Amino acid sequence: MSGQRVNLAKSAVCFSKNIALPDQEFLAAILGVGAVGVRDKYLGLPTLLARSKMETFRFLEEKLLERLQGWKQRTLSWAAKETLIKSIALALPLHVMSCFKLPLSLCRLLDKHVARFWWGDNEGHSRVRWMAWRDLCRSKHEGGLGFRRFEHFNQALLAKIGRRIIMEPSSLLAQVYKGKYFPSGHFLSAKARSRPSWGWQSILYGRDLLEMGLRWQIGNGRSASLLRSPWIPQMQLDPPRYNPLVLPEGGDPVVAEVICRGGGGWCDSKLSQWFDPLTCRHIKTIPLPRQNQEDRLIWHNTRDGVFSVKSAYHLAVSLDRRKGRWKSSVSWMDKTSWIRLWDANLPPKLKVFIWQILNRILPTTEALIEKRVPVHPRCPVCWGDQETMEHLFLDCPVARALWGYSGLEYLGEGLPRQTFPVFLKKLMALVSEPKLLMRVVAVLWRIWRSRNWVVFEGKQYGFPALMRQLSQQVEEWVGLPRDATQPRREGIGQSGLLNPGAGIVCQWDGATRKGSHSAGGWVLYDMAGAVFLASGIQFPGIDEPAVVELLLLREAIFWCLAHGFTEVRFEGDAKMIIDKINKAEARDNQLGAVLEEVIHAVGSSPGFSVRFIGRSSNRAAHLVARKALALCPAMIRLFDFCAWLLSRM
């Protein structure tokens, strides 16, 4: 015996509703424990699920409201509110949403409470809604702030359970549900059955999303259905259009039907019989392994093919948009401009400030009047023209003085001034130096702060004071440490071709022509660093650079193996592919089957290694690739790449 005892204070007994209340109390008294109540919870989850799921999960709303009301909104900046919402408010129901489906009405109620906190609503007083909540929930690269809607987040979390059941069939969770709901079938084809538990209904709700993101990665093509399974990357959400006249009676053909026997690639004649020309082009871009590999299910929406809640959430949002249920407005700015803003080395509150300007939601008097707020239309600083963003940041005397003092007025010369957001976007694109961008934003922030001092505090500082504050502000911000999330440029090493101990060196590079075809070339150097072979190859119908680089490396590896080279160092500038090979990481949405083949070939040849070099060190292979791309297909095998290359070097 272990000597452990049951903790009666933490124990409870659950009774069926068929047992009378006096009997329940009598039995509980004998056992020395209490009875489970309707609103009791264990490990954060309700112990009993009532018929009304809204009442069962009502405690989530109460918990969220308690937390939101405990924060002092007046002392919080927009950036602070964003952090609190993302790190605390949206995370409060995370555990429950990972286990159960929440009622749609509750999800929308939680969204409403978070939105009210964001806009600063008080008891009985509603603030101006400058943007719809659905627009704020767009990603930052789409002009939103990246908040998450509870409905989609809930489904993405439940899809993770379904993914676990598929990937870990021996787990206790998978075995319990399999034994009850799909004892002789597969999880993806399981039905709800009669009177299913709410937990199983929740998992099926997540499975609906999971099925939309799963895709077959083709190996030998014997497992994936040719017509019913999602296996064409470009047509993940749209079924392929096929010719019903060639459909075999009573059969469900597999993808292997359109693969040449012996691993020779796609069979053009069969593809043209089954599918239309566009679908055929998409299929031909799928790389096939030379060796026999099984088809496998991967997650289409991540680069490595591994499920993530984040990608599942974005898939749920995109599906909702396709159905027309989530009609968010489209940002006028392109993705690159938003990335430039959020990647800038600026304090968070300034990023949100610039975001407000670019989204045209800065509360100037012009914007307030549009929202039917009774304010005087003139500029509160100079009492000249109406306070538009153009006047406030460019034409107001305070603005002109600060721009002149900063010495940055020359930056805006020649830029269009039809609206200030457009002007600012072009100005940010023009300013590439981080410290210069910091000074530009500092001027804008100081103009806005001086305006707010006049409006809310009745203070109007003189120009010397404003200029002194601007100088102090710039000095403070320029000294900020670089954000840890900022990308850092790494130094590029030079190739060691002339190292006699390096053995044979094979450099490769690819070239693509969008919408047409691609080509590649590799160059072999001897131990003295002299070119002794150059070769080029074309890949019809493939225009994805990563696929081209990997297929080309595979060709070079198998060529070296076929010709007896055992000590070869392969060098290229495809860093992502090289890192995956060196880490033996075969998980990749697009390259998986071929990548696994290359990793195996390199790993089974002790004298083979793969190394990254910079583009400048890979010039010879680049020249061969560009030449191969320009040649007609009939000339590829006849052209002497080695002689041509030596004449160019």
Secondary structure, 3 states (H helix, E strand, C coil): CCCCCCCHHHCEECCCCCCCHHHHHHHHHHHCCEECCCCCEECCEECCCCCCHHHHCHHHHHHHHHHHHCCCHHHCCHHHHHHHHHHHHCCCCHHHHCCCCCCHHHHHHHHHHHHHHHHCCECCECCCCCCCHHHHCCCHHHCCCCCCCHHHHHHHHHHHHHHHHHHCCCCHHHHHHHHHHCCCCCHHHCCCCCCCCHHHHHHHHHHHHHHHHEEEECCCCCCCECCCCCCCHHHCCCCCCECHHHCCCCCCCEHHHHECCCCCCECHHHHHHHECHHHHHHHHCCCCCCCCCCCEEEECCCCCCCCCHHHHHHHHHHHHHHHCCCCCCCCCCCHHHHHHHHCCCCCHHHHHHHHHHHCCCCCCHHHHHHCCCCCCCECCCCCCCECCHHHHHHHCHHHHHHHHHHCCHHHHCCCCCCCHHHHHHHHHHHCCCHHHHHHHHHHHHHHHHHHHHHHHHCCCCCHHHHHHHHHHHHHHHHCCCCCCCCCCCCCCCCCCCCCHHHCEEEEEEEEEECCCEEEEEEEEECCCCCEEEEEEEEEECCCCHHHHHHHHHHHHHHHHHHCCCCCEEEEECCHHHHHHHHCCCCCCCCCHHHHHHHHHHHHCCCCEEEEECCHHHHHHHHHHHHHHHHCCHHHCCCCCHHHHHHHHC
